[in-house]
Amino acid sequence: MNEQLNQMPNQEDGSGKSAPGGQPLFPGRAFISTVLDVVESKKTMSGDLTGKYLQRATAAGLFIGIFFTAYFVIMGQAGQNPDNHSLVLAGKVLAATTFGWALVLIYYTNSELLTSNMMVVTIGAYHKRLGWLTSLRILGLCFLGNLVGLLIVSVILRFSSIVSGPTLDQMLTAAATKTGYVSGGPMGFADLFVRGILCNFCINVAMLMVYNGKLSNDFTKCTIMIVSVFVFSFCGFEHSVADSALFLTLGVFGQVNAWKAILVVIVAMLGNYVGGGILIGLNFATMNDERHFKA
């Protein structure tokens, strides 16, 4: 697969036209071609192999749930002395970096994550490989599987002391911040929506780099994915699946406002779609569409 990806950027665009010097006029075609192959796989998996697809989505939920818990454990330990600003900052950096490995594991285990699939199905729909109803089915099944994985982690945590003390304090503080957006009127909703946009823009920029065929080094791919998650975690952008992990965990402890939590996830999800589906997926699909090119 990697060899195929490495060869793609050297191909001419579908119209056979090349820029002066022999370079393809649409070098981004490699990215689109790879994504369209992924689209076909997801279309089949979510149709004839729905159970397997849900398993893959559940696996992604497990990774997000476990690593997001680790994020709050690290934040809790580093934040026990709020006056020690250097330690708090170091903890935030370490926590955001650790959480980034969840995306790496999801990618290399071929698990299914809602936010990256937003980009994939949008490109597939633009190129008419998917109908919009099929796209919604893929995303819906993916989110369902993600939630199952998150719920499994949350229930397991309920029977341990992991979510307690400073870890629980950090989770409660984060949940209060997130639900505070939807309690803050139109500006609060706008703030949450923008954070959702920026979050999935970061995630799908990383996936764009991984899929574009120009990277064959696994270390570089891992670094890009970790850094993208680091940026959104450190800056406080909103990821609908990670938010679901937080609220489900607090929910099994009976410490969350369910309606506000659901509203946060919905608004963050809409923002995620704009950031990943529109700004990356649709934008790069049209940018690299050579079908209407005429010399």
Sine and cosine of phi, psi and omega as CSV:
sin_phi,cos_phi,sin_psi,cos_psi,sin_omega,cos_omega
0.00,0.00,-0.70,0.71,-0.01,-1.00
-0.89,0.45,-0.61,0.79,0.02,-1.00
-0.90,0.44,-0.64,0.77,0.02,-1.00
-0.89,0.46,-0.67,0.74,-0.01,-1.00
-0.91,0.42,-0.63,0.78,-0.03,-1.00
-0.92,0.40,-0.47,0.88,-0.02,-1.00
-0.99,0.13,-0.41,0.91,-0.13,-0.99
-0.85,0.53,-0.69,0.72,-0.05,-1.00
-0.89,0.46,-0.28,0.96,-0.03,-1.00
-1.00,0.01,-0.06,1.00,0.00,-1.00
-0.99,0.15,0.43,-0.90,0.11,-0.99
-0.97,0.22,0.29,-0.96,0.07,-1.00
-0.94,0.35,0.20,-0.98,-0.13,-0.99
-0.86,0.50,-0.38,0.93,-0.01,-1.00
-1.00,0.08,-0.09,1.00,-0.01,-1.00
0.99,0.15,0.13,0.99,-0.04,-1.00
-1.00,-0.04,0.64,-0.77,0.03,-1.00
-0.78,-0.62,0.47,-0.88,0.08,-1.00
-0.98,0.22,0.27,-0.96,0.06,-1.00
-0.80,0.60,0.68,-0.73,-0.03,-1.00
1.00,-0.08,0.00,1.00,0.07,-1.00
1.00,0.09,0.03,1.00,0.01,-1.00
-0.98,0.18,0.60,-0.80,0.01,-1.00
-0.91,0.41,0.60,-0.80,0.03,-1.00
-0.94,0.34,-0.42,0.91,-0.03,-1.00
-0.84,-0.55,0.96,0.29,-0.04,-1.00
-0.90,0.43,-0.34,0.94,0.03,-1.00
-0.97,0.26,-0.04,1.00,0.01,-1.00
-0.87,0.50,-0.53,0.85,0.01,-1.00
-0.87,0.49,-0.68,0.73,0.03,-1.00
-0.88,0.47,-0.75,0.67,-0.02,-1.00
-0.89,0.46,-0.69,0.73,-0.01,-1.00
-0.88,0.48,-0.68,0.74,0.02,-1.00
-0.90,0.43,-0.71,0.71,-0.01,-1.00
-0.89,0.45,-0.63,0.78,0.01,-1.00
-0.91,0.41,-0.53,0.85,0.12,-0.99
-0.91,0.42,-0.65,0.76,0.04,-1.00
-0.90,0.43,-0.63,0.78,0.02,-1.00
-0.84,0.54,-0.73,0.68,-0.01,-1.00
-0.87,0.49,-0.64,0.77,0.02,-1.00
-0.90,0.44,-0.72,0.70,-0.02,-1.00
-0.92,0.38,-0.58,0.81,0.02,-1.00
-0.89,0.46,-0.69,0.72,0.02,-1.00
-0.93,0.37,-0.71,0.70,-0.03,-1.00
-0.87,0.49,-0.67,0.74,-0.07,-1.00
-0.98,0.17,-0.14,0.99,0.01,-1.00
-0.97,-0.23,-0.98,0.22,-0.06,-1.00
-0.96,0.26,-0.40,0.92,-0.06,-1.00
-0.83,-0.56,0.77,0.63,-0.08,-1.00
-0.84,0.54,-0.67,0.75,0.00,-1.00
-0.87,0.49,-0.69,0.72,0.02,-1.00
-0.91,0.42,-0.64,0.77,0.02,-1.00
-0.89,0.46,-0.70,0.72,0.03,-1.00
-0.89,0.45,-0.59,0.81,0.06,-1.00
-0.89,0.46,-0.68,0.73,0.01,-1.00
-0.90,0.43,-0.64,0.77,0.03,-1.00
-0.93,0.37,-0.59,0.81,0.05,-1.00
-0.90,0.44,-0.64,0.77,0.03,-1.00
-0.87,0.50,-0.67,0.75,0.03,-1.00
-0.89,0.46,-0.64,0.77,0.05,-1.00
-0.89,0.46,-0.62,0.79,0.05,-1.00
-0.88,0.47,-0.71,0.70,-0.01,-1.00
-0.89,0.46,-0.72,0.69,-0.01,-1.00
-0.89,0.46,-0.71,0.71,-0.03,-1.00
-0.88,0.48,-0.71,0.71,-0.04,-1.00
-0.94,0.34,-0.72,0.69,-0.07,-1.00
-0.96,0.27,-0.48,0.88,0.07,-1.00
-0.95,0.31,-0.53,0.85,0.12,-0.99
-0.90,0.44,-0.69,0.72,0.05,-1.00
-0.86,0.51,-0.60,0.80,0.05,-1.00
-0.82,0.57,-0.74,0.67,-0.05,-1.00
-0.97,0.26,-0.50,0.87,0.09,-1.00
-0.89,0.46,-0.73,0.69,0.01,-1.00
-0.90,0.43,-0.71,0.70,0.03,-1.00
-0.87,0.49,-0.63,0.77,-0.01,-1.00
-0.91,0.41,-0.69,0.72,-0.01,-1.00
-0.92,0.40,-0.64,0.77,-0.03,-1.00
-0.97,0.23,-0.35,0.94,-0.08,-1.00
-0.99,-0.16,0.19,0.98,-0.03,-1.00
-0.93,0.38,-0.41,0.91,0.10,-1.00
-0.87,-0.49,1.00,0.02,-0.08,-1.00
-0.86,0.51,-0.38,0.92,-0.01,-1.00
-0.97,0.24,-0.30,0.95,0.04,-1.00
-1.00,0.05,0.99,0.13,-0.12,-0.99
-0.90,0.44,-0.54,0.84,0.00,-1.00
-0.91,0.42,-0.67,0.74,0.00,-1.00
-0.93,0.36,-0.64,0.77,0.04,-1.00
-0.88,0.48,-0.70,0.71,0.01,-1.00
-0.90,0.43,-0.69,0.72,0.02,-1.00
-0.88,0.48,-0.63,0.78,0.03,-1.00
-0.91,0.42,-0.64,0.77,0.01,-1.00
-0.91,0.41,-0.64,0.77,0.03,-1.00
-0.91,0.43,-0.72,0.69,-0.02,-1.00
-0.91,0.42,-0.65,0.76,-0.01,-1.00
-0.90,0.44,-0.71,0.70,-0.01,-1.00
-0.91,0.42,-0.60,0.80,0.03,-1.00
-0.93,0.37,-0.68,0.74,0.01,-1.00
-0.88,0.47,-0.69,0.72,-0.01,-1.00
-0.88,0.47,-0.50,0.87,0.00,-1.00
-0.87,0.49,-0.44,0.90,-0.01,-1.00
-0.93,0.37,-0.33,0.95,0.05,-1.00
-0.87,0.50,-0.68,0.74,0.00,-1.00
-0.92,0.40,-0.61,0.80,0.04,-1.00
-0.88,0.48,-0.73,0.68,-0.01,-1.00
-0.91,0.42,-0.63,0.78,0.03,-1.00
-0.89,0.47,-0.69,0.72,-0.01,-1.00
-0.91,0.41,-0.75,0.66,-0.11,-0.99
-0.98,0.20,-0.23,0.97,0.09,-1.00
-0.98,-0.18,0.09,1.00,-0.01,-1.00
0.84,0.54,0.59,0.81,0.08,-1.00
-0.99,0.14,0.21,-0.98,-0.12,-0.99
-0.90,-0.44,0.90,-0.44,0.00,-1.00
-0.92,-0.39,0.73,-0.68,-0.07,-1.00
-0.80,0.59,-0.75,0.66,-0.18,-0.98
-0.92,0.40,-0.62,0.78,0.05,-1.00
-0.97,0.25,-0.48,0.88,0.05,-1.00
-0.93,0.36,-0.37,0.93,0.06,-1.00
-0.87,0.50,-0.66,0.75,0.04,-1.00
-0.92,0.39,-0.71,0.71,-0.08,-1.00
-0.89,0.46,-0.76,0.65,-0.07,-1.00
-0.94,0.34,-0.49,0.87,0.04,-1.00
-0.92,0.39,-0.68,0.74,0.07,-1.00
-0.90,0.43,-0.65,0.76,0.03,-1.00
-0.89,0.45,-0.64,0.77,0.02,-1.00
-0.93,0.36,-0.64,0.77,0.01,-1.00
-0.87,0.49,-0.65,0.76,-0.01,-1.00
-1.00,0.02,0.20,0.98,0.10,-1.00
0.87,0.49,0.47,0.88,0.14,-0.99
-1.00,0.09,-0.33,0.95,0.01,-1.00
-0.72,-0.69,0.59,-0.80,0.23,-0.97
-0.99,0.12,0.30,-0.95,-0.03,-1.00
-0.91,0.40,-0.54,0.84,0.05,-1.00
-0.92,0.39,-0.64,0.77,0.06,-1.00
-0.91,0.41,-0.62,0.78,0.04,-1.00
-0.88,0.48,-0.70,0.71,0.02,-1.00
-0.90,0.43,-0.59,0.81,0.04,-1.00
-0.89,0.45,-0.70,0.71,0.01,-1.00
-0.87,0.50,-0.73,0.68,-0.01,-1.00
-0.92,0.39,-0.64,0.77,-0.01,-1.00
-0.90,0.44,-0.71,0.70,0.04,-1.00
-0.90,0.44,-0.62,0.79,0.01,-1.00
-0.89,0.45,-0.72,0.69,-0.01,-1.00
-0.91,0.41,-0.62,0.79,0.05,-1.00
-0.87,0.50,-0.73,0.69,0.03,-1.00
-0.89,0.45,-0.68,0.74,0.06,-1.00
-0.84,0.55,-0.69,0.72,0.00,-1.00
-0.90,0.43,-0.62,0.79,0.03,-1.00
-0.88,0.47,-0.71,0.70,0.03,-1.00
-0.88,0.47,-0.68,0.73,0.02,-1.00
-0.89,0.45,-0.66,0.75,-0.02,-1.00
-0.91,0.41,-0.63,0.78,0.05,-1.00
-0.85,0.53,-0.74,0.68,0.01,-1.00
-0.89,0.46,-0.68,0.73,-0.03,-1.00
-0.88,0.47,-0.69,0.72,0.00,-1.00
-0.91,0.41,-0.67,0.74,0.04,-1.00
-0.87,0.49,-0.69,0.72,-0.01,-1.00
-0.89,0.46,-0.49,0.87,-0.02,-1.00
-0.88,0.47,-0.44,0.90,-0.03,-1.00
-0.99,-0.17,0.38,0.92,0.06,-1.00
-0.72,-0.70,0.06,-1.00,0.05,-1.00
-0.97,-0.23,0.23,0.97,-0.05,-1.00
-0.88,0.47,-0.72,0.69,0.01,-1.00
-1.00,-0.02,1.00,0.08,0.02,-1.00
-0.34,-0.94,0.15,-0.99,0.05,-1.00
0.83,0.56,-0.72,-0.69,-0.05,-1.00
-0.90,0.44,-0.49,0.87,0.04,-1.00
-0.91,0.42,-0.73,0.68,0.04,-1.00
-0.90,0.44,-0.61,0.79,0.03,-1.00
-0.87,0.49,-0.68,0.73,0.01,-1.00
-0.90,0.43,-0.65,0.76,0.01,-1.00
-0.91,0.42,-0.67,0.74,0.00,-1.00
-0.91,0.42,-0.62,0.79,0.04,-1.00
-0.90,0.43,-0.69,0.72,0.01,-1.00
-0.90,0.44,-0.68,0.74,0.00,-1.00
-0.90,0.43,-0.63,0.77,0.02,-1.00
-0.90,0.43,-0.62,0.79,0.05,-1.00
-0.90,0.44,-0.71,0.71,-0.05,-1.00
-0.92,0.38,-0.72,0.69,0.02,-1.00
-0.94,0.33,-0.37,0.93,0.06,-1.00
-0.90,0.44,-0.48,0.88,0.03,-1.00
-0.89,0.46,-0.71,0.70,-0.06,-1.00
-0.98,0.21,-0.19,0.98,0.09,-1.00
-1.00,-0.04,-0.11,0.99,-0.11,-0.99
-0.99,-0.11,0.26,0.97,0.04,-1.00
0.97,0.24,-0.27,-0.96,-0.07,-1.00
-0.82,0.57,-0.65,0.76,-0.01,-1.00
-0.92,0.39,-0.57,0.82,0.06,-1.00
-0.91,0.41,-0.69,0.72,0.06,-1.00
-0.88,0.48,-0.68,0.74,0.00,-1.00
-0.89,0.46,-0.66,0.75,0.02,-1.00
-0.87,0.50,-0.74,0.67,0.01,-1.00
-0.88,0.47,-0.68,0.73,-0.01,-1.00
-0.88,0.47,-0.71,0.71,0.01,-1.00
-0.90,0.44,-0.66,0.75,0.03,-1.00
-0.89,0.45,-0.56,0.83,0.07,-1.00
-0.92,0.39,-0.65,0.76,0.04,-1.00
-0.87,0.50,-0.78,0.63,-0.07,-1.00
-0.91,0.41,-0.57,0.82,0.00,-1.00
-0.87,0.49,-0.82,0.58,-0.09,-1.00
-0.97,0.23,-0.33,0.94,0.18,-0.98
-0.88,0.48,-0.71,0.71,0.02,-1.00
-0.88,0.48,-0.73,0.68,-0.04,-1.00
-0.87,0.50,-0.72,0.69,-0.11,-0.99
-0.99,0.13,-0.33,0.94,0.21,-0.98
-0.88,0.47,-0.68,0.74,0.03,-1.00
-0.89,0.46,-0.70,0.72,-0.01,-1.00
-0.93,0.38,-0.55,0.83,0.09,-1.00
-0.86,0.51,-0.70,0.71,0.00,-1.00
-0.91,0.42,-0.62,0.78,-0.01,-1.00
-0.93,0.36,-0.60,0.80,-0.07,-1.00
-1.00,0.07,-0.18,0.98,-0.19,-0.98
-0.97,0.23,-0.07,1.00,0.09,-1.00
0.99,0.12,-0.05,1.00,-0.04,-1.00
-1.00,-0.08,-0.15,0.99,-0.02,-1.00
-0.92,-0.39,0.87,-0.50,0.05,-1.00
-0.92,-0.39,-0.15,0.99,-0.05,-1.00
-1.00,-0.02,0.85,-0.52,-0.05,-1.00
-0.91,0.41,-0.54,0.84,0.02,-1.00
-0.89,0.46,-0.67,0.74,0.02,-1.00
-0.91,0.42,-0.68,0.73,0.04,-1.00
-0.86,0.50,-0.71,0.70,0.01,-1.00
-0.88,0.48,-0.68,0.74,-0.02,-1.00
-0.88,0.47,-0.69,0.72,0.00,-1.00
-0.88,0.47,-0.70,0.71,-0.01,-1.00
-0.92,0.40,-0.66,0.75,0.00,-1.00
-0.91,0.42,-0.68,0.73,-0.01,-1.00
-0.91,0.42,-0.63,0.77,0.00,-1.00
-0.89,0.46,-0.67,0.74,0.03,-1.00
-0.94,0.34,-0.60,0.80,0.04,-1.00
-0.85,0.53,-0.70,0.71,-0.04,-1.00
-0.87,0.49,-0.76,0.65,-0.05,-1.00
-0.94,0.33,-0.55,0.84,0.02,-1.00
-0.94,0.35,-0.72,0.69,-0.07,-1.00
-0.92,0.39,-0.57,0.82,-0.06,-1.00
-1.00,0.06,-0.13,0.99,0.02,-1.00
0.98,0.19,0.49,0.87,0.10,-0.99
-0.96,0.29,0.26,-0.97,-0.17,-0.99
-0.93,-0.38,0.85,-0.52,0.01,-1.00
-0.94,-0.34,0.87,-0.49,-0.15,-0.99
-0.87,0.49,-0.59,0.81,-0.01,-1.00
-0.96,0.27,-0.67,0.75,0.06,-1.00
-0.90,0.44,-0.64,0.77,0.06,-1.00
-0.88,0.48,-0.64,0.77,0.04,-1.00
-0.89,0.45,-0.61,0.79,0.04,-1.00
-0.87,0.49,-0.71,0.70,-0.01,-1.00
-0.89,0.46,-0.74,0.67,-0.08,-1.00
-0.94,0.34,-0.58,0.82,0.05,-1.00
-0.92,0.39,-0.65,0.76,0.03,-1.00
-0.89,0.46,-0.73,0.68,0.03,-1.00
-0.93,0.37,-0.49,0.87,0.00,-1.00
-0.91,0.43,-0.66,0.75,0.01,-1.00
-0.94,0.35,-0.29,0.96,0.10,-0.99
-1.00,-0.08,0.01,1.00,0.03,-1.00
0.93,0.36,0.54,0.84,-0.09,-1.00
-0.78,-0.63,0.76,0.65,0.04,-1.00
-0.49,-0.87,0.55,-0.84,0.13,-0.99
-1.00,0.08,0.96,-0.29,-0.16,-0.99
-0.86,0.51,-0.70,0.71,-0.08,-1.00
-0.92,0.38,-0.65,0.76,0.04,-1.00
-0.92,0.39,-0.61,0.79,0.02,-1.00
-0.89,0.46,-0.70,0.71,0.02,-1.00
-0.88,0.47,-0.66,0.75,-0.01,-1.00
-0.90,0.43,-0.64,0.77,0.05,-1.00
-0.87,0.50,-0.72,0.69,-0.03,-1.00
-0.89,0.45,-0.66,0.76,-0.01,-1.00
-0.90,0.44,-0.74,0.68,-0.02,-1.00
-0.91,0.41,-0.68,0.74,0.03,-1.00
-0.89,0.46,-0.62,0.79,0.00,-1.00
-0.91,0.42,-0.66,0.75,0.05,-1.00
-0.89,0.45,-0.68,0.74,0.07,-1.00
-0.89,0.45,-0.66,0.75,0.04,-1.00
-0.85,0.53,-0.64,0.76,-0.02,-1.00
-0.92,0.39,-0.64,0.76,0.03,-1.00
-0.89,0.46,-0.72,0.70,-0.04,-1.00
-0.92,0.40,-0.70,0.71,-0.06,-1.00
-1.00,-0.06,-0.67,0.74,-0.06,-1.00
-0.98,0.21,-0.65,0.76,-0.08,-1.00
-1.00,-0.07,-0.85,0.52,-0.10,-1.00
-0.92,0.39,-0.50,0.87,0.06,-1.00
-0.98,-0.22,-0.87,0.49,-0.10,-0.99
-0.86,0.52,-0.90,0.43,-0.05,-1.00
-0.91,0.40,-0.64,0.77,-0.01,-1.00
-0.87,0.50,-0.75,0.66,-0.04,-1.00
-0.97,0.22,-0.42,0.91,0.08,-1.00
-0.91,0.41,-0.71,0.71,0.01,-1.00
-0.96,0.28,-0.58,0.81,-0.01,-1.00
-0.89,0.46,-0.57,0.82,-0.08,-1.00
-0.93,-0.37,0.44,0.90,0.01,-1.00
-1.00,-0.04,0.96,-0.27,-0.03,-1.00
-1.00,-0.07,0.07,1.00,-0.11,-0.99
-0.89,0.46,-0.49,0.87,-0.04,-1.00
-0.97,-0.24,0.21,0.98,-0.04,-1.00
-0.95,0.31,0.69,-0.72,0.11,-0.99
-0.75,-0.66,0.71,-0.71,-0.02,-1.00
-0.92,0.40,0.00,0.00,0.00,0.00
